[in-house]
């Protein structure tokens, strides 16, 4: 399997990850204000309400209200100026990833699974998103997946920057074994290309790593 085909296969895993984040429009209505909080750059947590936007915009801008019925309490915030925020059940952490291979700008990334390696999903926006139309046999979520293609992102405790799934595409056994090197047994399985420890099982490898470590230690 060549690299492009491999990444497309992993992209399928990313799509499953994206589906795990419920965006049902009957439950989550764009423009509605939902309970949540913000944590600013100084670590101060303020509870209130956040207006729900589309899954791309929600990563960049936060419209926060201390009183959802009082427009005077509205604050327009940039995710790059925050540490964390939550709207309804969607938790965002502000990390050095904003799409692309380097993705160095700080933006809010949606948390999928917490751990020593935290898994996130980042939503890009299709170039022609403004003129895209839903297909006759296409579900709402399938249409949204086309409009906002997703990327799996991993951030390991102690690392300066996150790693998107495409970072591991070339030389996977080497890169992934180095990434989990403090778990010698797991690193060996990946490096030796044991069955079940290849690129297509990256989520399971991360889960195995997290199962044997304690966050914060």
Phi, psi and omega in degrees: 000124180284171186299317182298314179297322180297314181293327176295322178295318178292327177300328175297322175296321178297323179295319176298318177301316181297321180296331180293340176270111187286118176240026182309117184295343177281342180255318183248102185261124179299137181092346177280153178258127182241150177302144180184200179202167171232149170239118185279182185297336180271359179090007180280128180261130178232123179271151180177225182224145178234136178282128182281128177245182177295163191294338174281309183296329182298339180279343190250317186234142181233122175257107190250137178234135169279336175227113186295340181263003182237106182297337181292343180269002183290136174234129174265116186239152174260137181298332180294344180261005182242164173261325186196152172203156180222136174231124188054236181260014184258112183260127178245135170245143185265105185233170182280065173211130181217031180096160179081180183287321181271307174052051187277340183290143179283127177214164176283124176247137184284124181286128176261312181210126179278153176169187174301324165249112179271134179261132179238167167233133176247135180254118170278177178232126182301144182301324183257029187301330185290338182246004181291145178232148180286133179289156184301323182253020185257130177288165179301316182292323176297320177295316179295326179293328175286319182288323181235072181301139188256158178227134172283137180228138179238138176230117181267137178306133179094344179278145178287326184225152177286172176233125174279161186299329182289344175300326184273359187299316178265135179057048183305311182303320180290310185292318183287323179294324176293323182295325182251026189300332180287353168251089190302319182293316179294317180300321179295317180300319180291313182297325180275001178058041177296152180302131180091003182235034177261183184303321183290351179249026185299324179295319179293324178296316178297318179296320178295320177299312182295328182293339185251010180230166179240119180303139177090000181241000000 
